C-alpha cells in the first residue's frame, strides 16, 4: 500500500538494525484517516471470507482492527495483556513474547466473545517473528474458531514470521513489507502484486 509506505518513509524512524518506530501515526499517536484506509484495505481483501469477528492484541492493533471491523460490519475483540478485576476467569489464554519490549505477556480473551461458530480475521500492527499472531492462533484453536486470514499493517520480511505462518497454511495480507533497514533507511519488498 503506497500510502502507508510513504508515511513510513516520512514519519518512521529506524532504531538499530531491526526496529521501526512509528509512534507518530500508529503506536502512540493515531492517524484516524490513515487507519480508515488501512481498515478498508483489509476489508476489501478479506471481504468474501464470511468473517464474524476480528481479533487483535492490545494496544497498537486496535485502531486498524476497529476500522476493518467497521468496514466489514463485525465486532472487534482484543486480547488483553494486563490483568483486570473484571477479567479473571472463563478465559482463553496464551503466552506472547514481545521482541520490541523483550517481555513475555499472558494475553487473554473472555470465552463470552469467541466461539466455535466464529470465523475470525486476525489483525496486528507488526509481523516480525510471528509471536502475537501465534498467540491469537492458539486462542482461536482453544475456542475451535476458524481463521479466515491474517492482516498485518507492517511486516518485517527479513524476520521469520511470515514464513512460519504461511507454512501453517494461513493467508497473510501485509500492507507494507519491509525488506531491510539499510543505513537507517527503510527498504520495501518490491514485487508485483505484493501481499
N, C-alpha and C positions, 0 to 999 in steps of 0.2 A: 504494500500500500504506500504509494508515493507520498501522500500527505504525512503519514507517520514517519517515514524515513527522513523527510525534510525537517520535521520537528525535532527528531533525534539529533540530526546534524546541527540544527540551530541552538537547541537548548540542552542537549545531553552533554554530560561530562564523563570522560573515560578516567577511571581510577585504577592505576596499575595495569595489569595485563588481562584482567577478566571481569572487571566490574564497571557497569554503566550506571551513572547517577542520572535519573530522570525525574527528580522531585519537583521540577518546575511545572510539569503537566500531568504526572501520573501517580507518583508515590508520596507526595506531601500536599502540594497544591494541585488541584484537578482542573483541567480544561474541559468543561462540560460539552462544548461544541465538538471538540476532538473526540471525546468519549462517545458522543452520539454517532459520529461517523464510524468509529470502531465497532460499536454495538450493531449498527446497520450492516457492516461488512460481515460480521459473524452471522447475523440473522439471514442475510442473503445466501451465504454459503451453505448453512445448515437448514434452510427453510423446509426441505422435503423430508426431514428426518423424524417427524412426529414427536418432537421434543415436548415433554411435560414439565420439566424443571431444569433450571441452570444451577450448577454448584460451583462455588469458588471458595477460596480461603481468605479470611480477613487478613489484611485490610486492603491492600492495593489491587486485588482482583475485583473488589466490589463494584467500583464505578463502571468499568467496561461490562461486567456481568449484568448490572441493572439496566444499562442501555440496550444490551442484547435481549434481556427479558422483556423490556418494553416493546421492542421491535417484533419479538416473537409472540408476545401476549401470554407469557408464562411466568410463574413465580421464580424468584431467585433465593437460594438458600446458601448461607455462607458458613463454613466450618469455623468455629470459634477456637482461638488459640489460648484464651485465658479463662480460668475458672470463674464461675459466676454463681451467686447464691440461687439464681433461678434455673441454672443448667447443671444439674448434679447427677441425675440418674436417667435411665431409659435412653441411653446414648449409643451411637456408633462412634468409635474412636480409632485413631491411627496416629502413629508417630511420624513426624516430618522433620527432616534435617534442613536447616536454612544455611546455605553456603555463605550468603552475604553477612548474616548475623553470627555465624559459627555457633548455632544453638540447635537443640532438638526440642520441638514443641509437640505436645499431645493435642491434636485437633479433634473436635467433637461436633457432631450434628445430632439433634434430637431425633429420635425414631418417629416422632409425630410428623416430621416433614419429608420423609423419604421412605418409599416402599417398593415392593417388587413390581408394582404397576407403573412405576416411573421409568421414562426414557429420558436420560439425562445428557445435557451438554455441559462439559467441564470447561471453565474459563479461568485463566490466570494471567497475571501481568508479565511474568518472565518464565521461560523454559531454559534451564541450564542443564542440570543433571537429572531433572525429572522427578525430584523428591516430592514436591507439592502435588503434582499430578498423580504420582503413585499412591500417595496418602488418600486422595479423593477416590481413586480407583478402588482401593482397599475398602473404603466406606461404602461405595456402591455395591461391591461384592457382598459385604455383610448384609446389606439391605436387599440383595438379589435384584437390584435395579439394573437395567441395561444402559449401556453408554453409547450415545449417538456419535460422539466425536469430542475432540479437544480443541478449544480455541485459545490461542496464545497471542498476547499483544506483541511481545518482543522475544525472539528466540536467539540464543547464543549458539549458533550452529556448530561452533568449534568445540562444544561440550557434548556429552553423550546422550542427553535426554531424549531428543527426537528419535535417534536410532533405537533406543531401548523401548520406547513406546510404540513405534512402528513395528518392531519385531513382535509385539504382542497383538498386532492387528488393528491398532487404533488409527483413525483418520485424524490428521492434525492440520489445522489451518493456523499458520503463524503470519501475522500481518506485517511484521518486519523481521527479516532473518539476517543476523549479523555473522559474517564470515570470519572477521578478525578485528582486533584493535591494533592498528599499525601506527606507531609514533603518536599515540594519543588521538588518532582519527578512526572513526567507525567505518569499516568496510562491509558493505552489504553483499549477500549472496546474489549473484546476477544469474538468473536463469529464466527462461521462457516459462510463463505460467507458474511461477513460484508459489508454493503453498506453504 
